[in-house]
Amino acid sequence: MVQGRGMKSFIVSVLMFSSLALAQDPTSYLAQFDAKVYSLKTKGVKDFVVDIESSKLTKQMNDQMIFGKVDNVTFRLFWTANPERLAIDVLGLPEGFREIKEELKLSMISQLENLLPLPTVQKFNGYKFSAGAKPKEFVAKDTSGIAAIPSFVVRFDDQDRMVEVEGEKPVGTLVIQPSYSKESFSDGKWVLKKQVTKVSENGQSVTTKKDMEYGTSQGIGVLTEVTVTTEQKAENKNAKSLNLQETIEFKNYKINTGEGMKYFLGEQAKPAP
């Protein structure tokens, strides 16, 4: 009996030590967090196509009249997992204007993070993580010496959800506050529903709020809409703010149908110009 109790105590001690070691290892903790966040990748999607539309962008095109009257500008995104490839086509514009179309594609790059979020450690590529001053707080320090933001503090709550990323800038402040919840389609994983980014520098502040809406396509939970609200103002009591809003829709998903792979195989088959 004494040996049995001794063995139990030993096992408990080992488990406690393992848990403590894991808690003190930022990379392992961040990897566990990423594994709990819902995304098309963690859902097992290997291939998809989606159309991305912004009514604001279409209006801007018509206001500038570069292409004449435009009914609807659509970005069609193609993605495959193995090998991982991504491409964007611009639909709804006349032939030619290649340089302008490439610039428009770049404007959509920011939406990729909403569709295919990078693992946390990859977001801080070039930074080294260490434990922070408080529990569930980690510090990421630039190892190159040339980053605009030398270090970040990443904070989590008691449910292991990321709640704040604070950039420690030489001048001004940067704070990112994501909000996660569990949805019926997410298999118990956290879904990013909102994100608020506050930047302050040289007497000016910009607050950007992103609200995400989700639906289902082919039985899989997908992002359907992102509403971005931006408030810019000078940091004094009498300053008037400039407010902008844009709604971006994600529609016509084709998931695991091979359409993404067909697109890339077709691109490879095209003769060189």
N, C-alpha and C positions, 0 to 999 in steps of 0.2 A: 504493500500500500504506500509506503514511504517513497519507493522508487517511482510508483505511478504518479504521485503528487509532484515529485521532483521533475519527472518528464513533462507533465502538464505545464509546470511553471517555466521550464526551459522553452517549450513551444510558444507559450504566450510571450515570453521575453523576446524571442526571435521575431515573432510577428510584429510586436511593438517597435522593435528596432528597425525592421524593414519598412514599416509605415512611416517612421520618423525620417529615415534616410530618403524615402521617396518624397516626403513633404519638403525636404531641404534641397532637393534636386530640381531646379527651375525647369530644365528641359523636359524632364519626365512629367512634371505637373502640367506644363503647357500642352504637351502631347495628349495627356488625358483629357484636358479641356477640349481640345480640337476634336477628339473622338466622340465627345458628347454633343457636338454642334451639328445640326442638320445641314446637309448640302446634297446636291445631286450626286456628287462623288461618293459620299458616305452611304447614299441610298443604293449605290451599285449601278448608276447610269454609266454606260460606256460610250454612248454616241447620241448626240441630239442636235436639233436645228431649232432656232427660235427667231421670230421677228420682233424687232424692237422699234417702237414708234414714239415720237415726241411731237405733239401738236404745236408746241412752241417753236420747234426747229422748222417745221413746215411753214409756219407764219413768217419766220425770219427770212426764209428763202423767198417767199412771195413779196415781202416788203423790199428786199434788195433787188428783186427782178433779174437776178443773174441768169436764171434759166427760163424766164418768162413765167407763165402760170403753172404752179406745181400743185397737183391734187393731194399727194401724200408721199412724204419721204420715209422710207422704211430701211432699216438695217437688218440684214439677215445674217445671223451668226451661226457658224458651223463649228462643231467641236467633237473630237474623238479622244478617248482615253488611252488607247494602245495602238500606235504611239500617240502621246498627247499632242494634238495639233488644234489650232484655232484660226479661223479666218472670218472676215466680215465683208459682205457685199452691200453696196448701196443701191437700192431699188427706187424707182419713181423719178429718176432724173434722166435727161437726154444722154445720148452717147457722147463720149469724149470727156472733157473737163477732169482729166485724171488727177491732177494735183489738188483740185478743190475736193474731189471725192476722198482722196487720201487724208486731207485735213479733217473732213467730216468723220471719217472712221476713227481718227485719233480722239475726237470729242466723245466717242462712245466707249473708249477704253475704261473710263471710270466705272462704267456699269458692269464690267466683268467681275469686279470684286463682289458685287451683289449676287451675281449668278454663280460664280465659282470662287468662293473665298479661299485665300491662301492660308495654309497653316500658320499659326501665330509666330513660330520661330522664323519662318521664311519671310514674314512681313518685316522682321527686324534683321534681315540679312546684313552681316557686317557688324552686328552688335553682340556683345557677350553678356549673358544673363547671370545674375547673382541674386541671393536672397535680399529682400528689402528690410526696412527697419521694423515693419509690422507683420503679423501673420498674414499669409496669402497676399503678399506684396513682393514684387520682383523688380529689379533694376536692370535695364538694358543699357550698356555703355558702348559707345562707338569705338571700334578698334582701329579704324583707319586714320582718325584724327582730322578728317576733312568733312564729316557730315555736318549739315546745317544745324541739326539738333544733336548735341553731344550725348544726351542720355534721356531715357524714358523711365517712368515708373508705371508699372502695370498692376492694377489692383483687382482682386476677386472678392466676392461675398461668401457667406457661409454655405451657400449651395454650389460653390465653385463656378459661379458665373462671372465672366469678366464684366466689371462695372465701370472701370475708368482707366484711361491711358493718359498720363500727363507728360508732356514733353518739356524738359527742362532746357529752355532756350537761353542764349546769352542775352537776348533782348525780347521782351514780350512773353506771352503765355500761349500754350496750346493744351486744350483739354478735350478728350474724346470720351463720350459716355454712351456705350451701347446698352440696349435693353433686350433681354431674351425672355421667351416664354415657351411653354410646350403646347403644341397644336395636335389636333386629332390625327394628322397625317405623318407626324414626325417620329413615330415609334419611340416615344419617350425622350427624344433628343431636344436640345435647346434650339429654338428658331429665332433668328435676329429679326425683331419687329420694328425697332427704332434706333436711330443713332444721332446724337447731338454733338457737333464739333464746334468748339469756341476758340477763335484765334484773336489775340490782341497784340497789336504792335504799332509803335509810333503814333499813339493817340487814336487809333482806329480799331474797331472791333467788328468781327464778322462771325455770325452764328448761323450754322447750317444744320437744318433738321431733315433727316430722311425718315419717312414712314413707309414701311413695306407691307404690301398686301399679298396674300397667297391664295392659290386655288389648287385644283388637281387637273392633271392631264394624263390620260392612260393609267389612272389609278395611282399616280405619283404626285406628291406635293410639289408645286412649282411656284416661283415668284411670278406674279401677274402685274404688279404695279408698284412703282416707287414715286412718291411725291417728295420733291425737294423744295424746301422753303429756306430762303436766304435773307438774313437781315444784316445790313451793313450800316454802321453809324460811327460818328465821332464820339469819343468818350467824354462828353460833358452833358450837363443836365438839359440844356436847351437845344441840343442837336436833334435834327430830324433824321429818322432812319429811312434807308432805301430798302424796300421789300420786294423780293422776286419769288415767283413760284413756278415750278415746272413739274408736270406729271409725265412719267415715262411708262409705257405699257409694254408688256412682254406677252406675246400671243402666238398662236399657231405652232405650238410645240410639236415636234416629231421626235419621240424618245425611243432609242434602241431599235430604230427601223432600218439602220444602215445608211440613212440619207447623208449623214456627215461623212462617212467613209467614201460613199460614191462621189461626193463633191471633191474630196482630195485626190481620189484616183483619177477623176476627170481632169483635175488641174495638172497632175503628173503626165497625163497623156497628151496634153496640148503641146504643139511644137513651140520651140523657143522663138520669141519675136525677133 
